């Protein structure tokens, strides 16, 4: 009997819930905001990401929805996660998050009428690691300003994304990471997806990478006339 080859791992892009959701919230870094230069590509020398956020970690939260969730996007590449998320992440041995710095929430402001926000949970500042997993340029539906020229970072201007895939053999098992070629996106493993569902963590939306659509200018996927998709 011939055994079937193992299925390729599936990946998801981690996003916050849609605008206007129950957990819709913005995070603004509060003064003093200290920063340091981020990493550069070791091959071409281009910047690989945003500047690094340094202590003290202080934020103001602007609540558009009804309550605060377990996940909040912050400016730059920084993410805020609840204490219960951080504890479960460590206990279950997931990998790929760095930092876990306690954050001081100096203020929560409501943008619309509603009950006073419940007591603010403790948050920690984390970043998703730069993974070795690389976007498969040939098999992804990405419209570039210019084709990527650096094999290491694969970073060029992206005009639109209509689904992407990772190059086989480049992923090294991290549960959450930023891939080469799309550093602006946070990608997670199937195990991370089961982790989120099992614990019911809030304000986390997981989109299969092959279904991700980002097209702010309405240009359409590659191979189509701009604006015709």
RARA-V50394 format. One record per backbone hydrogen bond with DSSP energy under -1.0 kcal/mol. NH is the residue of the N-H (numbers start at 0). CO is the residue of the C=O. If there is no record, write none. Layout:
[[NH CO] [NH CO]]
This chain:
[[11 187] [12 206] [13 185] [14 204] [20 17] [23 20] [25 61] [27 59] [29 57] [35 51] [40 45] [44 40] [47 38] [51 35] [53 33] [58 103] [59 27] [60 106] [61 25] [62 108] [63 23] [64 23] [65 21] [66 21] [71 79] [73 77] [78 125] [79 71] [80 123] [81 69] [82 121] [85 81] [86 82] [87 83] [88 84] [89 85] [90 86] [91 87] [92 89] [93 88] [97 126] [100 124] [102 122] [103 56] [105 58] [108 60] [110 62] [123 80] [124 100] [125 78] [126 97] [128 95] [130 177] [134 179] [135 164] [136 134] [139 135] [140 162] [141 139] [142 159] [144 156] [153 149] [158 142] [159 142] [160 213] [161 140] [162 211] [163 208] [166 133] [169 166] [174 94] [176 186] [177 128] [179 132] [180 152] [181 178] [184 181] [186 176] [187 11] [188 174] [192 188] [193 189] [194 190] [195 191] [196 192] [197 193] [198 194] [199 195] [200 195] [204 14] [206 12] [208 10] [210 207] [213 160] [217 214] [223 220] [227 224]]
